[in-house]
């Protein structure tokens, strides 16, 4: 039964990652972390420049690999694999994200239109995946919050027009954009910025729906964990359907302690939000955004 709950969450595209109260990827300033890992960063830069002439320039990109909980040989192996993807199969995704971010920030603020338009298969996906269902916003602490309500997406019609692989590329592009922005803001704030996930499961069908859509979400989540180490923050699983919520409440205490650290269920946050764009700063509903920020403070950043 415990395994069935975990499988259900994975099929919903949930990436369940380490969680603790008063969350932060590191208590140390980014400048200190970069200094402490200078030799490792230099080694990774050498690997990058041996693979591509367009190696990332910011230290935080390399730092995240240095902070991954693996030995040096594994770190270098994973990094080399990522760089080969970035200069090969994933080059179009990375180039599109880089250009879109430049256009999104050229006025000094953030204009999301170029990011949406540059996404892989945007002409198809943007018809079905809109800010009503998926947004990324900034928490009061400065982390990015990727918020999704899958029930607002007509996944059946979407998957008639796109393959699982192509939709997975779309979501990896979203992760590339978020990773690049998190790195930029880490340098600006001298705090290692993470990307947390708020997955609002209200209205989600556990039986039925479009399995291939959930498969694309799950595949992109797995690829994201490989391509963007030391980036993901907690995953909040919000407003679970009654049956799954009851099972989770019953069996979570039986999970091993390490598994319990990775799970945070909560009923209530985002419950009064009809359109996910309502929680965006500036253009949304100020009260609903503040309520959501209060929830994040309580669930993630409180002592």
C-alpha positions in Angstrom: 0.0 0.0 0.0 2.8 2.4 0.8 4.4 1.7 -2.5 1.1 2.3 -4.3 0.9 5.8 -2.7 4.4 6.6 -3.9 3.6 5.3 -7.4 0.4 7.4 -7.5 2.4 10.5 -6.7 5.0 9.8 -9.3 2.3 9.2 -11.9 1.1 12.7 -11.1 4.5 14.1 -11.9 5.4 14.8 -8.3 9.1 15.1 -7.6 9.4 14.3 -3.9 12.6 15.8 -2.5 14.3 16.4 0.8 12.3 18.6 3.1 12.9 20.2 6.5 11.6 23.2 8.4 13.3 26.6 8.0 14.4 25.3 4.6 17.6 26.6 2.9 19.9 24.9 0.5 22.8 26.3 2.4 23.4 28.5 5.4 26.5 29.9 3.8 26.6 32.9 1.4 27.2 32.0 -2.2 30.4 33.9 -2.3 31.8 31.7 0.6 30.6 28.5 -1.1 32.3 29.5 -4.4 35.5 30.3 -2.5 35.5 27.0 -0.6 34.9 25.0 -3.9 37.2 27.1 -6.1 39.3 24.1 -7.1 36.3 21.9 -8.0 34.7 24.7 -10.0 38.0 25.1 -11.9 38.0 21.4 -12.7 34.5 21.4 -13.9 35.1 24.5 -16.1 38.0 22.6 -17.7 35.7 19.7 -18.5 33.0 22.1 -19.9 35.5 24.0 -22.2 36.8 20.6 -23.4 33.3 19.7 -24.6 31.9 23.0 -25.9 33.1 26.5 -26.8 29.9 27.9 -25.2 30.4 26.8 -21.6 28.3 28.5 -18.9 30.2 31.5 -17.4 28.6 31.8 -13.9 30.2 30.1 -10.9 26.8 29.0 -9.5 26.1 26.7 -12.4 29.3 24.7 -11.4 28.8 25.2 -7.7 25.6 23.2 -7.7 27.5 20.1 -8.9 30.1 20.6 -6.3 27.5 20.6 -3.5 25.8 17.4 -4.7 26.1 14.6 -2.2 28.4 12.4 -4.3 32.1 11.8 -4.5 34.4 13.7 -6.9 34.5 11.0 -9.6 30.7 10.8 -9.6 30.4 14.6 -9.7 32.7 14.8 -12.7 30.9 12.0 -14.5 27.5 13.6 -14.0 28.8 17.0 -15.0 30.3 15.6 -18.2 27.0 13.9 -19.0 25.1 17.1 -18.5 27.6 19.1 -20.7 27.3 16.6 -23.5 23.5 16.9 -23.3 23.7 20.8 -23.3 26.0 20.8 -26.3 24.1 18.1 -28.2 20.6 16.8 -27.7 19.6 19.6 -25.3 21.4 22.5 -27.1 18.2 23.9 -28.7 16.5 23.9 -25.3 19.3 25.7 -23.6 19.8 28.2 -26.4 16.1 29.0 -26.5 16.0 29.5 -22.8 19.1 31.8 -22.8 17.7 34.0 -25.5 14.2 34.1 -24.0 15.6 35.2 -20.6 17.6 37.9 -22.2 14.5 39.3 -23.8 12.4 38.8 -20.7 14.8 40.9 -18.6 15.9 43.6 -21.1 13.5 46.2 -19.6 14.8 45.6 -16.1 11.8 43.7 -14.9 10.4 40.4 -16.1 8.2 39.9 -19.2 7.2 36.3 -19.5 5.9 36.5 -23.1 9.3 35.8 -24.7 9.7 32.8 -22.4 6.4 31.3 -23.4 6.8 31.9 -27.1 10.3 30.4 -27.2 9.3 27.1 -25.5 9.6 23.9 -27.5 6.3 23.2 -29.4 4.9 26.4 -28.0 2.3 26.7 -30.7 0.7 23.5 -29.4 1.4 23.5 -25.7 0.6 27.1 -25.0 -3.0 26.5 -26.2 -3.5 24.1 -23.2 -0.9 25.0 -20.6 -1.4 28.6 -19.6 -0.8 30.7 -16.4 -4.1 29.5 -15.2 -2.5 26.1 -14.6 1.2 26.7 -14.2 3.2 29.7 -12.9 6.6 30.4 -11.3 6.7 33.1 -8.7 9.2 34.3 -6.1 8.8 33.6 -2.4 9.4 36.2 0.3 12.7 34.6 1.0 13.8 34.7 -2.6 13.4 31.1 -3.8 11.4 30.3 -6.9 8.0 28.5 -6.5 6.9 26.4 -9.4 3.2 26.0 -9.0 1.0 23.6 -10.9 -2.6 22.6 -11.0 -2.9 19.8 -13.5 -6.7 19.7 -13.3 -6.8 23.0 -15.1 -5.2 21.4 -18.2 -7.2 19.6 -20.8 -4.6 16.8 -20.9 -6.7 14.5 -23.1 -6.9 17.1 -26.0 -3.3 18.2 -25.5 -1.9 14.6 -25.8 -3.8 14.2 -29.1 -1.5 16.8 -30.5 1.9 16.1 -29.0 4.1 13.1 -28.0 5.2 12.3 -24.5 8.8 13.0 -25.5 8.0 16.4 -27.0 6.0 17.5 -24.0 8.8 16.3 -21.7 11.1 18.6 -23.6 8.7 21.5 -23.0 8.9 20.8 -19.2 12.7 20.5 -19.3 12.8 23.9 -21.0 10.8 25.3 -18.1 13.3 23.7 -15.7 16.2 25.2 -17.7 14.6 28.7 -17.5 14.0 28.3 -13.7 17.6 27.0 -13.2 19.2 29.9 -15.0 17.0 32.5 -13.2 17.8 30.8 -9.9 21.6 31.0 -10.6 21.3 34.7 -11.6 19.4 35.5 -8.4 21.9 33.5 -6.3 24.7 35.8 -7.5 22.6 38.9 -7.0 21.5 38.0 -3.5 24.5 36.0 -2.3 22.1 33.3 -1.2 21.8 29.9 -3.0 18.3 30.1 -4.5 16.2 26.9 -4.9 13.1 26.0 -6.9 10.4 24.6 -4.8 7.3 22.9 -6.2 3.7 23.5 -5.1 1.6 20.7 -6.7 -2.0 21.5 -6.2 -3.8 18.1 -6.7 -7.4 19.4 -6.2 -9.6 18.0 -9.0 -7.0 15.5 -10.2 -8.3 12.2 -11.4 -6.4 9.3 -9.9 -8.3 6.9 -12.2 -8.8 7.9 -15.8 -7.4 11.1 -17.2 -4.5 11.0 -19.7 -1.8 8.7 -18.5 0.6 9.9 -21.2 0.5 13.5 -19.8 1.5 12.2 -16.4 4.2 10.1 -18.0 5.6 13.3 -19.6 5.6 15.1 -16.3 7.3 12.2 -14.5 10.0 11.9 -17.3 10.8 15.6 -17.2 11.1 15.4 -13.4 13.6 12.6 -13.6 15.6 14.4 -16.3 15.5 17.6 -14.3 16.9 15.9 -11.2 19.8 14.7 -13.3 20.5 17.9 -15.2 20.0 20.4 -12.3 21.6 19.2 -9.1 21.3 21.1 -5.8 18.5 23.2 -7.2 15.2 21.6 -6.1 13.7 22.6 -2.8 10.7 21.0 -1.0 7.8 19.6 -2.9 4.4 20.4 -1.4 1.5 18.1 -2.3 -1.5 20.2 -1.7 -5.2 19.4 -1.5 -5.0 15.7 -2.2 -8.3 14.0 -3.2 -10.0 12.5 -0.2 -9.1 8.9 -0.8 -5.4 9.5 -1.5 -5.3 12.1 1.4 -6.7 9.5 3.8 -4.3 6.8 2.7 -1.4 9.2 2.9 -2.3 10.3 6.5 -2.8 6.7 7.5 0.5 5.3 6.1 2.9 8.2 6.2 3.9 7.5 9.9 4.9 4.0 8.8 7.4 5.3 6.2 11.1 5.2 7.1 12.3 8.5 8.6 14.3 9.4 5.5 11.1 9.1 3.3 9.1 11.2 5.7 11.5 14.0 5.3 10.7 14.1 1.6 7.0 14.4 1.9 4.8 17.4 2.9 1.1 17.1 2.5 -1.2 19.9 3.3 -4.9 20.8 2.8 -5.9 24.4 2.3 -3.1 26.4 0.4 -4.3 27.5 -3.0 -7.8 26.2 -2.3 -9.4 29.5 -2.9 -7.4 30.2 -6.1 -9.2 29.5 -9.3 -6.6 30.7 -11.7 -2.9 30.2 -10.8 -2.0 33.6 -12.3 -3.8 35.1 -9.3 -0.8 34.4 -7.1 1.7 36.3 -9.3 3.2 39.5 -7.9 1.9 42.7 -9.4 -0.6 41.2 -11.9 -2.5 38.8 -9.6 -4.9 39.0 -6.6 -2.9 40.7 -3.8 -4.8 39.0 -1.0 -4.6 35.5 -2.5 -0.9 35.9 -3.2 -0.3 37.1 0.4 -2.3 34.1 1.7 -0.2 31.7 -0.4 3.1 33.4 0.8 1.9 33.0 4.4 1.3 29.3 3.7 4.8 28.9 2.3 6.3 30.8 5.3 4.6 28.5 7.7 5.2 25.2 5.8 8.7 25.8 4.5 10.5 28.7 6.2 9.2 28.6 9.8 11.5 27.5 12.6 
